[in-house]
């Protein structure tokens, strides 16, 4: 048992004693009535109910550790409960992705019982992919077993007047005769088709059959639907929900659990392997696949990583432009190895977006803005080219062009053009190496900070970095999975990740931004590629110019 677990066990013992003492104080009618009124308070009653009266059950506990446990809220769990309450009050839908064993089902069950006890006519509904997981006699895994357990552990005086388990507890159904409120459940793809409810909870929605059909059905059933699941593959309806902008999102991670430590995760990894750990613990939507470009462990290491202040570090931006459709336009600004700003927007044409970038880049004192200049990016090229007030170098990058002559630290004897099918693959690999360095830096290795990366704790960015797969072409060169292939897997365009790639595309800016060809300064990579052969043939200096460390 680690120190965190020992502290938690001590907290549990103290809380059990406190609740026993509380039960002894609530013996007269007046005190009980005051308590009931306090519990019905819409502002503070939920936290009071959970903190004083909700118990959970863990059949895994052995020895002196009790199976019946008071629900002691972690700060993040308390925040989650208030977030859930806010969804219903708004009303709005919500999606929560989570690590395994962070108590989401118990928390929602507690919320349901609180509403069932205190709100007249309230109707809560629950959807599950399997009937046995919804309601099964004597099975703590089923949701209605948890609901019944919470009610049974309440003091008699707090249960509804006239409530009787034999009469008011049926299969997937709980009735409060005093408040005329109810909790009902459904299983299977037809759930949500009939009736109306105040709140609909869909448990483990990520693995629910016919999920899109279920989502459409419950939308007509309730104004508030909560979708919950551990991480799933990017071709699922749940993945789409998590990464939609128009639905509130909450995340509960093992790192929020005061009982757990990095050593706990490492032990889980040893016992269960990387794929299960990625999905069940790390909330990694790549699923720990071994063909992802940037492993999730490396990404996690770079979140909020702090480096010594580089006062002379240059400020550079990457801009991934979208048209006026559903994709995001994204601006990433970095100072040295650290991302200092990430901004996204939708519904703007490329020219308008270029104006936003020019404004943000000027305020941030950016020296170079790199953007993909093919497709819709052509509009950005024209927009920047028409302005005489730019305070930065605007560099168009065609990622479909051949890779450079750069030699990277993982293969110092091979130029990038001999390893990668195109510039896009090279730039993603360059980013991969930075995350690898951050992972090593965090472990105490002697790595130069300027060779690392630090990113914000942005859920979309983190998920997108693990989405594209590394592949090979017919010549055996590495390439990045295309956006068409991602769409076929149900994965949206990784706009934030692409902007980050451009922000760290040092092999482009360091080599090509000021190369002089026949007396002209060229700032577009595809133009330089077209003239590379001529340069090398004329003076033999091209290879020296184009090769970096």
Secondary structure, 3 states (H helix, E strand, C coil): CCHHHHHHHHHHHHHHHHHHHHHHHCCCHHHHHHHHHHHCCCCCHHHHHHHHHCEEECCCCCCCCCCEEECCCCHHHHHHHHHHHHHHHHCCCEEEEECCCCCHHHHHHHHHHHHHHHCCCCEEEEEECCHHHHCCCCCCCCHHHHHHHHHHCCCHHHCCCCCCHHHHEECCEEEECCCCEEEEEEECCCCCCCCCCCEEEECCHHHCCCHHHHHHHHHHHCCCEEEEECCCCCCCHHHHHHCCCCCEEEEECHHHCCCCCHHHHHHHHHHHHHHHHHHHCCCCCCCCCCCECCCHHHHHHHECCCCCCCCCCCEEEEEECCCCCCCCEEEEEEECCEEEEEEEECCCCHHHHHHHHHHHHHHCCCCEEEEECCCCHHHHHHHHHCCCCCCCEEEEECCCCCCCCCECCCCCCCEHHHCECCHHHHHHHHHHHHHHHHHHHHCCCCCCHHHCCEECCCHHHHHHHCCCEEEECCCCCEEECCHHHHHHCCCCCCHHHHHHHHHCCHHHHHHHCCCEECCEECCCHHHHHHHHHHHHHHHCCHHHHHCCC
